[in-house]
Amino acid sequence: MEPQLADSLAAGMTPQDAISSFRRMYLLTLGAASFVDHRVPKAAQAATRQALAALNPRTSRS
């Protein structure tokens, strides 16, 4: 975690944005590894696209 945050800060991100970015990528990776059935790639892709299309852009930033 520390090297990623250090790189984000060095790239000019604020501490808040660096932590938020890291958290989002962590949750994405955890979710993909835990809850997606990778044995059926087309179904996983369709479910991902459907979930992304349902997101409200006004509330997606934390």
Buried (B, 14 or more C-beta within 10 A) or exposed (E): EEEEBEEBBEEEBEEEEBBBBBEEEEEEEEEEEEEBEEEEEEEBEEBEEEEEEEEEEEEEEE
